[in-house]
Amino acid sequence: MRYISILSIFFFSLFASFEDLSSFSADFNQVVKSENSQIKYSGKILLKEPHFALWRYKEPIPKDIYINGREFIIYEPDLEQANISSAENSLDLFSILRRSKRVDDGVFLVEVDSTEFKIESHNGTPSKISYIDKLENSVDIEFFNVEKNIEIDNREFIFTPSNDIDIIRSN
């Protein structure tokens, strides 16, 4: 679960130098490379101030990650289960990640929890984030079909399980 929390912080860091950004929607491709393997993911992300996020993974398997300020929820439809943990120790991610520093034209750096993130921007819109995770994997996430400062209903960030879903709660 800690990885998901940190991952959310990383993605919110996209907005670190974008003071006017209040919401974000994009398709994404994510590549995680280790010394011996590579995994490719794709999906859609919705972000909204102050602390809402929905990562909707489509490939290689469907998975939804909800962050609503109170809980982190990982829903895996193929397993018919959801893992729910508290987000009470999470920080106001938009505020924290606005600390990024511009190091070149369209390139920003920010360090969060001892991890440095490189954020690339095209025409003022986040386009890519790269970092090395705690397991020393190289992670690259590219965003496309980006829409920023759009209206996103808060209900998008609420997980409503059906009765046949197993709920696993952790602290």
C-alpha positions as CSV (number, residue, x, y, z in Angstrom):
1,M,0.0,0.0,0.0
2,R,2.9,2.4,0.7
3,Y,3.9,2.1,-2.9
4,I,0.5,3.2,-4.0
5,S,0.6,6.2,-1.6
6,I,4.0,7.2,-2.9
7,L,2.9,6.6,-6.5
8,S,0.0,9.0,-6.0
9,I,2.4,11.6,-4.5
10,F,4.6,11.2,-7.6
11,F,1.8,11.8,-10.0
12,F,0.5,14.8,-8.1
13,S,4.0,16.1,-8.5
14,L,3.2,16.7,-12.1
15,F,1.5,19.8,-11.0
16,A,4.2,21.1,-8.8
17,S,5.0,24.2,-10.8
18,F,1.5,24.7,-12.3
19,E,-0.1,27.0,-9.8
20,D,-3.3,27.4,-11.9
21,L,-3.9,23.6,-12.2
22,S,-7.0,22.4,-10.3
23,S,-7.8,19.2,-12.2
24,F,-6.3,16.9,-14.8
25,S,-7.5,14.0,-17.0
26,A,-5.3,12.0,-19.4
27,D,-4.7,8.7,-20.9
28,F,-1.3,7.2,-19.8
29,N,1.3,4.6,-20.7
30,Q,3.5,3.5,-17.9
31,V,6.6,1.4,-18.2
32,V,8.3,-0.2,-15.2
33,K,11.8,-1.6,-15.9
34,S,13.8,-3.8,-13.6
35,E,17.2,-5.3,-14.3
36,N,15.6,-8.4,-15.9
37,S,12.1,-7.4,-17.0
38,Q,9.8,-4.7,-18.3
39,I,6.1,-4.3,-17.6
40,K,3.9,-2.0,-19.7
41,Y,0.6,-0.5,-18.3
42,S,-2.0,1.7,-19.9
43,G,-5.1,3.4,-18.7
44,K,-6.7,6.7,-17.7
45,I,-6.1,9.1,-14.8
46,L,-8.3,11.7,-13.2
47,L,-6.9,14.1,-10.6
48,K,-8.7,16.9,-8.7
49,E,-7.6,19.3,-6.0
50,P,-7.1,18.9,-3.2
51,H,-6.5,15.2,-2.9
52,F,-8.6,13.2,-5.3
53,A,-7.2,10.6,-7.8
54,L,-8.5,7.8,-9.9
55,W,-6.0,5.6,-11.8
56,R,-8.0,3.3,-14.1
57,Y,-5.6,0.7,-15.5
58,K,-6.8,-1.1,-18.6
59,E,-3.7,-3.1,-19.6
60,P,-2.3,-5.6,-18.8
61,I,-5.1,-6.3,-16.4
62,P,-7.9,-4.0,-15.2
63,K,-7.4,-2.3,-11.9
64,D,-8.7,0.9,-10.3
65,I,-6.9,2.9,-7.7
66,Y,-9.1,5.4,-5.8
67,I,-7.7,8.1,-3.5
68,N,-10.2,10.4,-1.9
69,G,-8.4,11.9,1.0
70,R,-9.7,9.4,3.5
71,E,-8.9,6.1,1.8
72,F,-6.6,4.4,-0.7
73,I,-8.6,1.7,-2.5
74,I,-7.2,-0.8,-5.0
75,Y,-10.0,-2.6,-6.8
76,E,-9.1,-5.6,-8.9
77,P,-12.2,-6.7,-10.8
78,D,-10.7,-10.0,-12.1
79,L,-10.1,-11.0,-8.4
80,E,-13.4,-9.6,-7.3
81,Q,-11.7,-7.8,-4.4
82,A,-10.9,-4.4,-3.1
83,N,-8.1,-3.5,-0.7
84,I,-8.9,-0.5,1.4
85,S,-6.5,1.3,3.7
86,S,-6.6,4.6,5.5
87,A,-5.1,7.8,3.9
88,E,-5.1,9.7,7.2
89,N,-1.4,10.2,7.1
90,S,-1.4,11.5,3.6
91,L,-0.5,15.1,2.9
92,D,-2.0,17.8,0.8
93,L,-0.3,16.6,-2.3
94,F,-1.0,19.6,-4.5
95,S,0.6,21.9,-2.0
96,I,3.6,19.7,-1.4
97,L,4.3,19.0,-5.0
98,R,4.1,22.6,-6.1
99,R,7.7,22.7,-4.7
100,S,9.2,21.4,-7.9
101,K,11.9,23.5,-9.4
102,R,12.3,24.2,-13.1
103,V,15.8,23.1,-14.2
104,D,15.4,23.5,-18.0
105,D,12.7,24.5,-20.5
106,G,9.8,22.2,-19.8
107,V,11.7,20.1,-17.2
108,F,11.1,20.2,-13.5
109,L,12.6,18.2,-10.6
110,V,11.1,17.5,-7.2
111,E,12.2,15.2,-4.4
112,V,9.6,13.4,-2.4
113,D,10.3,10.8,0.3
114,S,13.9,10.5,-0.9
115,T,12.9,9.9,-4.5
116,E,13.7,12.4,-7.2
117,F,11.1,12.9,-9.9
118,K,11.7,14.4,-13.3
119,I,8.6,16.0,-14.7
120,E,8.4,17.0,-18.4
121,S,5.9,19.6,-19.6
122,H,4.8,20.5,-23.1
123,N,3.1,23.9,-23.6
124,G,2.5,24.1,-19.9
125,T,0.8,20.7,-19.7
126,P,2.4,17.7,-17.9
127,S,3.5,15.1,-20.5
128,K,5.9,12.7,-18.7
129,I,7.2,11.8,-15.3
130,S,10.2,9.6,-14.6
131,Y,11.8,8.2,-11.4
132,I,13.5,5.3,-9.8
133,D,11.3,3.6,-7.3
134,K,12.2,2.1,-3.9
135,L,12.9,-1.3,-5.5
136,E,15.3,0.4,-8.0
137,N,12.9,0.0,-10.9
138,S,12.9,2.7,-13.6
139,V,9.4,4.1,-14.0
140,D,8.3,6.2,-16.9
141,I,4.7,7.5,-17.3
142,E,3.7,9.4,-20.4
143,F,0.4,11.3,-20.6
144,F,-1.6,12.0,-23.8
145,N,-5.1,13.3,-24.6
146,V,-4.6,15.6,-21.7
147,E,-7.3,17.9,-20.4
148,K,-6.6,20.3,-17.6
149,N,-8.9,22.4,-15.4
150,I,-12.0,20.6,-16.4
151,E,-15.0,19.9,-14.3
152,I,-14.8,16.5,-12.6
153,D,-17.6,15.3,-10.4
154,N,-16.3,14.2,-6.9
155,R,-18.4,11.1,-7.3
156,E,-15.8,9.8,-9.8
157,F,-13.5,9.2,-6.8
158,I,-16.0,7.2,-4.8
159,F,-15.7,3.4,-4.9
160,T,-19.1,1.7,-4.7
161,P,-18.6,-2.1,-4.6
162,S,-21.2,-4.6,-5.6
163,N,-22.3,-7.2,-3.1
164,D,-20.1,-9.9,-4.7
165,I,-16.8,-8.0,-4.1
166,D,-14.6,-9.1,-1.2
167,I,-13.4,-6.1,0.9
168,I,-10.0,-6.4,2.6
169,R,-9.3,-3.6,5.1
170,S,-5.9,-2.8,6.4
171,N,-4.5,-0.1,8.7
